[in-house]
Amino acid sequence: MGSDEKCAVCDESISFTYLPMKEWDIDGFLCSKCYSKKISEFYPGEHERVNLSKK
């Protein structure tokens, strides 16, 4: 699934788009790297990704 979208923060081409939270006041989509960075800014601390598909 290719996409011509660009990250609203770093302007890199992205193949999977992340929607920013409205509190971030960002217009457009984010790449996974910038999305993760914004998440850690808003929710500081250690984060562990959970695979819910194994339930």
MIPAGU-259344 format. One record per atom (N, C-alpha, C): residue number from 1; atom name; residue in three letters; chain; x, y, z. Coordinates in nm, 3 decimals. Layout:
N
{nr->NUM | atom->CA | rest->ALA | kette->A | c1->X | c2->Y | c3->Z} $
...
***
This chain:
55
{nr->1 | atom->N | rest->MET | kette->A | c1->0.085 | c2->-0.118 | c3->0.000} $
{nr->1 | atom->CA | rest->MET | kette->A | c1->0.000 | c2->0.000 | c3->0.000} $
{nr->1 | atom->C | rest->MET | kette->A | c1->0.089 | c2->0.124 | c3->0.000} $
{nr->2 | atom->N | rest->GLY | kette->A | c1->0.118 | c2->0.180 | c3->-0.115} $
{nr->2 | atom->CA | rest->GLY | kette->A | c1->0.202 | c2->0.299 | c3->-0.125} $
{nr->2 | atom->C | rest->GLY | kette->A | c1->0.119 | c2->0.425 | c3->-0.107} $
{nr->3 | atom->N | rest->SER | kette->A | c1->0.186 | c2->0.529 | c3->-0.067} $
{nr->3 | atom->CA | rest->SER | kette->A | c1->0.119 | c2->0.655 | c3->-0.044} $
{nr->3 | atom->C | rest->SER | kette->A | c1->0.213 | c2->0.768 | c3->-0.081} $
{nr->4 | atom->N | rest->ASP | kette->A | c1->0.158 | c2->0.878 | c3->-0.129} $
{nr->4 | atom->CA | rest->ASP | kette->A | c1->0.239 | c2->0.995 | c3->-0.161} $
{nr->4 | atom->C | rest->ASP | kette->A | c1->0.233 | c2->1.097 | c3->-0.049} $
{nr->5 | atom->N | rest->GLU | kette->A | c1->0.182 | c2->1.057 | c3->0.067} $
{nr->5 | atom->CA | rest->GLU | kette->A | c1->0.170 | c2->1.148 | c3->0.180} $
{nr->5 | atom->C | rest->GLU | kette->A | c1->0.307 | c2->1.184 | c3->0.234} $
{nr->6 | atom->N | rest->LYS | kette->A | c1->0.316 | c2->1.305 | c3->0.287} $
{nr->6 | atom->CA | rest->LYS | kette->A | c1->0.438 | c2->1.352 | c3->0.354} $
{nr->6 | atom->C | rest->LYS | kette->A | c1->0.403 | c2->1.380 | c3->0.500} $
{nr->7 | atom->N | rest->CYS | kette->A | c1->0.498 | c2->1.355 | c3->0.588} $
{nr->7 | atom->CA | rest->CYS | kette->A | c1->0.479 | c2->1.381 | c3->0.730} $
{nr->7 | atom->C | rest->CYS | kette->A | c1->0.468 | c2->1.532 | c3->0.751} $
{nr->8 | atom->N | rest->ALA | kette->A | c1->0.370 | c2->1.574 | c3->0.830} $
{nr->8 | atom->CA | rest->ALA | kette->A | c1->0.347 | c2->1.716 | c3->0.857} $
{nr->8 | atom->C | rest->ALA | kette->A | c1->0.457 | c2->1.776 | c3->0.944} $
{nr->9 | atom->N | rest->VAL | kette->A | c1->0.536 | c2->1.691 | c3->1.011} $
{nr->9 | atom->CA | rest->VAL | kette->A | c1->0.642 | c2->1.740 | c3->1.099} $
{nr->9 | atom->C | rest->VAL | kette->A | c1->0.778 | c2->1.738 | c3->1.030} $
{nr->10 | atom->N | rest->CYS | kette->A | c1->0.819 | c2->1.622 | c3->0.976} $
{nr->10 | atom->CA | rest->CYS | kette->A | c1->0.953 | c2->1.609 | c3->0.919} $
{nr->10 | atom->C | rest->CYS | kette->A | c1->0.956 | c2->1.612 | c3->0.766} $
{nr->11 | atom->N | rest->ASP | kette->A | c1->0.839 | c2->1.610 | c3->0.701} $
{nr->11 | atom->CA | rest->ASP | kette->A | c1->0.825 | c2->1.618 | c3->0.555} $
{nr->11 | atom->C | rest->ASP | kette->A | c1->0.879 | c2->1.496 | c3->0.481} $
{nr->12 | atom->N | rest->GLU | kette->A | c1->0.902 | c2->1.385 | c3->0.552} $
{nr->12 | atom->CA | rest->GLU | kette->A | c1->0.944 | c2->1.261 | c3->0.487} $
{nr->12 | atom->C | rest->GLU | kette->A | c1->0.824 | c2->1.192 | c3->0.425} $
{nr->13 | atom->N | rest->SER | kette->A | c1->0.846 | c2->1.115 | c3->0.319} $
{nr->13 | atom->CA | rest->SER | kette->A | c1->0.739 | c2->1.035 | c3->0.260} $
{nr->13 | atom->C | rest->SER | kette->A | c1->0.699 | c2->0.926 | c3->0.358} $
{nr->14 | atom->N | rest->ILE | kette->A | c1->0.569 | c2->0.901 | c3->0.369} $
{nr->14 | atom->CA | rest->ILE | kette->A | c1->0.522 | c2->0.799 | c3->0.462} $
{nr->14 | atom->C | rest->ILE | kette->A | c1->0.431 | c2->0.701 | c3->0.390} $
{nr->15 | atom->N | rest->SER | kette->A | c1->0.444 | c2->0.573 | c3->0.428} $
{nr->15 | atom->CA | rest->SER | kette->A | c1->0.359 | c2->0.471 | c3->0.366} $
{nr->15 | atom->C | rest->SER | kette->A | c1->0.241 | c2->0.436 | c3->0.455} $
{nr->16 | atom->N | rest->PHE | kette->A | c1->0.255 | c2->0.458 | c3->0.587} $
{nr->16 | atom->CA | rest->PHE | kette->A | c1->0.145 | c2->0.437 | c3->0.680} $
{nr->16 | atom->C | rest->PHE | kette->A | c1->0.122 | c2->0.566 | c3->0.755} $
{nr->17 | atom->N | rest->THR | kette->A | c1->0.003 | c2->0.621 | c3->0.744} $
{nr->17 | atom->CA | rest->THR | kette->A | c1->-0.025 | c2->0.751 | c3->0.803} $
{nr->17 | atom->C | rest->THR | kette->A | c1->-0.084 | c2->0.739 | c3->0.943} $
{nr->18 | atom->N | rest->TYR | kette->A | c1->-0.036 | c2->0.825 | c3->1.031} $
{nr->18 | atom->CA | rest->TYR | kette->A | c1->-0.087 | c2->0.835 | c3->1.168} $
{nr->18 | atom->C | rest->TYR | kette->A | c1->-0.158 | c2->0.969 | c3->1.182} $
{nr->19 | atom->N | rest->LEU | kette->A | c1->-0.275 | c2->0.968 | c3->1.243} $
{nr->19 | atom->CA | rest->LEU | kette->A | c1->-0.349 | c2->1.091 | c3->1.266} $
{nr->19 | atom->C | rest->LEU | kette->A | c1->-0.304 | c2->1.154 | c3->1.397} $
{nr->20 | atom->N | rest->PRO | kette->A | c1->-0.265 | c2->1.281 | c3->1.393} $
{nr->20 | atom->CA | rest->PRO | kette->A | c1->-0.225 | c2->1.346 | c3->1.518} $
{nr->20 | atom->C | rest->PRO | kette->A | c1->-0.345 | c2->1.372 | c3->1.608} $
{nr->21 | atom->N | rest->MET | kette->A | c1->-0.322 | c2->1.374 | c3->1.738} $
{nr->21 | atom->CA | rest->MET | kette->A | c1->-0.428 | c2->1.409 | c3->1.832} $
{nr->21 | atom->C | rest->MET | kette->A | c1->-0.460 | c2->1.557 | c3->1.814} $
{nr->22 | atom->N | rest->LYS | kette->A | c1->-0.585 | c2->1.596 | c3->1.833} $
{nr->22 | atom->CA | rest->LYS | kette->A | c1->-0.621 | c2->1.737 | c3->1.810} $
{nr->22 | atom->C | rest->LYS | kette->A | c1->-0.550 | c2->1.831 | c3->1.905} $
{nr->23 | atom->N | rest->GLU | kette->A | c1->-0.510 | c2->1.781 | c3->2.023} $
{nr->23 | atom->CA | rest->GLU | kette->A | c1->-0.436 | c2->1.864 | c3->2.119} $
{nr->23 | atom->C | rest->GLU | kette->A | c1->-0.299 | c2->1.905 | c3->2.066} $
{nr->24 | atom->N | rest->TRP | kette->A | c1->-0.246 | c2->1.831 | c3->1.970} $
{nr->24 | atom->CA | rest->TRP | kette->A | c1->-0.113 | c2->1.859 | c3->1.917} $
{nr->24 | atom->C | rest->TRP | kette->A | c1->-0.115 | c2->1.977 | c3->1.820} $
{nr->25 | atom->N | rest->ASP | kette->A | c1->-0.233 | c2->2.013 | c3->1.770} $
{nr->25 | atom->CA | rest->ASP | kette->A | c1->-0.248 | c2->2.125 | c3->1.677} $
{nr->25 | atom->C | rest->ASP | kette->A | c1->-0.159 | c2->2.109 | c3->1.554} $
{nr->26 | atom->N | rest->ILE | kette->A | c1->-0.163 | c2->1.989 | c3->1.495} $
{nr->26 | atom->CA | rest->ILE | kette->A | c1->-0.087 | c2->1.959 | c3->1.374} $
{nr->26 | atom->C | rest->ILE | kette->A | c1->-0.185 | c2->1.930 | c3->1.262} $
{nr->27 | atom->N | rest->ASP | kette->A | c1->-0.166 | c2->1.996 | c3->1.149} $
{nr->27 | atom->CA | rest->ASP | kette->A | c1->-0.253 | c2->1.977 | c3->1.034} $
{nr->27 | atom->C | rest->ASP | kette->A | c1->-0.186 | c2->1.881 | c3->0.936} $
{nr->28 | atom->N | rest->GLY | kette->A | c1->-0.242 | c2->1.763 | c3->0.923} $
{nr->28 | atom->CA | rest->GLY | kette->A | c1->-0.187 | c2->1.664 | c3->0.831} $
{nr->28 | atom->C | rest->GLY | kette->A | c1->-0.159 | c2->1.533 | c3->0.903} $
{nr->29 | atom->N | rest->PHE | kette->A | c1->-0.087 | c2->1.445 | c3->0.834} $
{nr->29 | atom->CA | rest->PHE | kette->A | c1->-0.055 | c2->1.313 | c3->0.887} $
{nr->29 | atom->C | rest->PHE | kette->A | c1->0.087 | c2->1.311 | c3->0.940} $
{nr->30 | atom->N | rest->LEU | kette->A | c1->0.116 | c2->1.210 | c3->1.023} $
{nr->30 | atom->CA | rest->LEU | kette->A | c1->0.249 | c2->1.193 | c3->1.080} $
{nr->30 | atom->C | rest->LEU | kette->A | c1->0.307 | c2->1.058 | c3->1.039} $
{nr->31 | atom->N | rest->CYS | kette->A | c1->0.440 | c2->1.053 | c3->1.032} $
{nr->31 | atom->CA | rest->CYS | kette->A | c1->0.508 | c2->0.924 | c3->1.014} $
{nr->31 | atom->C | rest->CYS | kette->A | c1->0.516 | c2->0.857 | c3->1.151} $
{nr->32 | atom->N | rest->SER | kette->A | c1->0.553 | c2->0.730 | c3->1.153} $
{nr->32 | atom->CA | rest->SER | kette->A | c1->0.556 | c2->0.657 | c3->1.280} $
{nr->32 | atom->C | rest->SER | kette->A | c1->0.658 | c2->0.716 | c3->1.377} $
{nr->33 | atom->N | rest->LYS | kette->A | c1->0.773 | c2->0.763 | c3->1.326} $
{nr->33 | atom->CA | rest->LYS | kette->A | c1->0.876 | c2->0.820 | c3->1.412} $
{nr->33 | atom->C | rest->LYS | kette->A | c1->0.827 | c2->0.947 | c3->1.481} $
{nr->34 | atom->N | rest->CYS | kette->A | c1->0.766 | c2->1.038 | c3->1.406} $
{nr->34 | atom->CA | rest->CYS | kette->A | c1->0.716 | c2->1.163 | c3->1.464} $
{nr->34 | atom->C | rest->CYS | kette->A | c1->0.596 | c2->1.139 | c3->1.554} $
{nr->35 | atom->N | rest->TYR | kette->A | c1->0.511 | c2->1.043 | c3->1.519} $
{nr->35 | atom->CA | rest->TYR | kette->A | c1->0.396 | c2->1.009 | c3->1.603} $
{nr->35 | atom->C | rest->TYR | kette->A | c1->0.445 | c2->0.957 | c3->1.739} $
{nr->36 | atom->N | rest->SER | kette->A | c1->0.542 | c2->0.867 | c3->1.737} $
{nr->36 | atom->CA | rest->SER | kette->A | c1->0.596 | c2->0.812 | c3->1.861} $
{nr->36 | atom->C | rest->SER | kette->A | c1->0.659 | c2->0.921 | c3->1.945} $
{nr->37 | atom->N | rest->LYS | kette->A | c1->0.730 | c2->1.014 | c3->1.880} $
{nr->37 | atom->CA | rest->LYS | kette->A | c1->0.793 | c2->1.124 | c3->1.952} $
{nr->37 | atom->C | rest->LYS | kette->A | c1->0.687 | c2->1.212 | c3->2.020} $
{nr->38 | atom->N | rest->LYS | kette->A | c1->0.579 | c2->1.243 | c3->1.948} $
{nr->38 | atom->CA | rest->LYS | kette->A | c1->0.473 | c2->1.327 | c3->2.005} $
{nr->38 | atom->C | rest->LYS | kette->A | c1->0.402 | c2->1.255 | c3->2.119} $
{nr->39 | atom->N | rest->ILE | kette->A | c1->0.379 | c2->1.125 | c3->2.104} $
{nr->39 | atom->CA | rest->ILE | kette->A | c1->0.316 | c2->1.047 | c3->2.210} $
{nr->39 | atom->C | rest->ILE | kette->A | c1->0.401 | c2->1.054 | c3->2.337} $
{nr->40 | atom->N | rest->SER | kette->A | c1->0.534 | c2->1.039 | c3->2.323} $
{nr->40 | atom->CA | rest->SER | kette->A | c1->0.617 | c2->1.043 | c3->2.443} $
{nr->40 | atom->C | rest->SER | kette->A | c1->0.624 | c2->1.182 | c3->2.504} $
{nr->41 | atom->N | rest->GLU | kette->A | c1->0.605 | c2->1.287 | c3->2.423} $
{nr->41 | atom->CA | rest->GLU | kette->A | c1->0.600 | c2->1.423 | c3->2.478} $
{nr->41 | atom->C | rest->GLU | kette->A | c1->0.474 | c2->1.442 | c3->2.563} $
{nr->42 | atom->N | rest->PHE | kette->A | c1->0.362 | c2->1.387 | c3->2.514} $
{nr->42 | atom->CA | rest->PHE | kette->A | c1->0.235 | c2->1.405 | c3->2.584} $
{nr->42 | atom->C | rest->PHE | kette->A | c1->0.216 | c2->1.304 | c3->2.696} $
{nr->43 | atom->N | rest->TYR | kette->A | c1->0.277 | c2->1.187 | c3->2.682} $
{nr->43 | atom->CA | rest->TYR | kette->A | c1->0.266 | c2->1.083 | c3->2.784} $
{nr->43 | atom->C | rest->TYR | kette->A | c1->0.407 | c2->1.037 | c3->2.822} $
{nr->44 | atom->N | rest->PRO | kette->A | c1->0.479 | c2->1.116 | c3->2.904} $
{nr->44 | atom->CA | rest->PRO | kette->A | c1->0.617 | c2->1.080 | c3->2.938} $
{nr->44 | atom->C | rest->PRO | kette->A | c1->0.625 | c2->0.952 | c3->3.021} $
{nr->45 | atom->N | rest->GLY | kette->A | c1->0.741 | c2->0.889 | c3->3.017} $
{nr->45 | atom->CA | rest->GLY | kette->A | c1->0.763 | c2->0.765 | c3->3.090} $
{nr->45 | atom->C | rest->GLY | kette->A | c1->0.791 | c2->0.651 | c3->2.995} $
{nr->46 | atom->N | rest->GLU | kette->A | c1->0.801 | c2->0.532 | c3->3.051} $
{nr->46 | atom->CA | rest->GLU | kette->A | c1->0.827 | c2->0.413 | c3->2.971} $
{nr->46 | atom->C | rest->GLU | kette->A | c1->0.698 | c2->0.364 | c3->2.906} $
{nr->47 | atom->N | rest->HIS | kette->A | c1->0.708 | c2->0.323 | c3->2.779} $
{nr->47 | atom->CA | rest->HIS | kette->A | c1->0.591 | c2->0.272 | c3->2.707} $
{nr->47 | atom->C | rest->HIS | kette->A | c1->0.627 | c2->0.137 | c3->2.646} $
{nr->48 | atom->N | rest->GLU | kette->A | c1->0.537 | c2->0.043 | c3->2.662} $
{nr->48 | atom->CA | rest->GLU | kette->A | c1->0.557 | c2->-0.089 | c3->2.605} $
{nr->48 | atom->C | rest->GLU | kette->A | c1->0.445 | c2->-0.116 | c3->2.507} $
{nr->49 | atom->N | rest->ARG | kette->A | c1->0.482 | c2->-0.147 | c3->2.383} $
{nr->49 | atom->CA | rest->ARG | kette->A | c1->0.380 | c2->-0.178 | c3->2.283} $
{nr->49 | atom->C | rest->ARG | kette->A | c1->0.325 | c2->-0.316 | c3->2.310} $
{nr->50 | atom->N | rest->VAL | kette->A | c1->0.195 | c2->-0.329 | c3->2.301} $
{nr->50 | atom->CA | rest->VAL | kette->A | c1->0.126 | c2->-0.455 | c3->2.331} $
{nr->50 | atom->C | rest->VAL | kette->A | c1->0.062 | c2->-0.508 | c3->2.205} $
{nr->51 | atom->N | rest->ASN | kette->A | c1->0.082 | c2->-0.635 | c3->2.176} $
{nr->51 | atom->CA | rest->ASN | kette->A | c1->0.022 | c2->-0.699 | c3->2.061} $
{nr->51 | atom->C | rest->ASN | kette->A | c1->-0.110 | c2->-0.763 | c3->2.105} $
{nr->52 | atom->N | rest->LEU | kette->A | c1->-0.220 | c2->-0.696 | c3->2.077} $
{nr->52 | atom->CA | rest->LEU | kette->A | c1->-0.351 | c2->-0.745 | c3->2.121} $
{nr->52 | atom->C | rest->LEU | kette->A | c1->-0.405 | c2->-0.857 | c3->2.033} $
{nr->53 | atom->N | rest->SER | kette->A | c1->-0.339 | c2->-0.883 | c3->1.918} $
{nr->53 | atom->CA | rest->SER | kette->A | c1->-0.389 | c2->-0.985 | c3->1.827} $
{nr->53 | atom->C | rest->SER | kette->A | c1->-0.364 | c2->-1.127 | c3->1.879} $
{nr->54 | atom->N | rest->LYS | kette->A | c1->-0.285 | c2->-1.143 | c3->1.983} $
{nr->54 | atom->CA | rest->LYS | kette->A | c1->-0.255 | c2->-1.277 | c3->2.035} $
{nr->54 | atom->C | rest->LYS | kette->A | c1->-0.351 | c2->-1.321 | c3->2.143} $
{nr->55 | atom->N | rest->LYS | kette->A | c1->-0.459 | c2->-1.251 | c3->2.164} $
{nr->55 | atom->CA | rest->LYS | kette->A | c1->-0.558 | c2->-1.288 | c3->2.267} $
{nr->55 | atom->C | rest->LYS | kette->A | c1->-0.661 | c2->-1.380 | c3->2.209} $
***
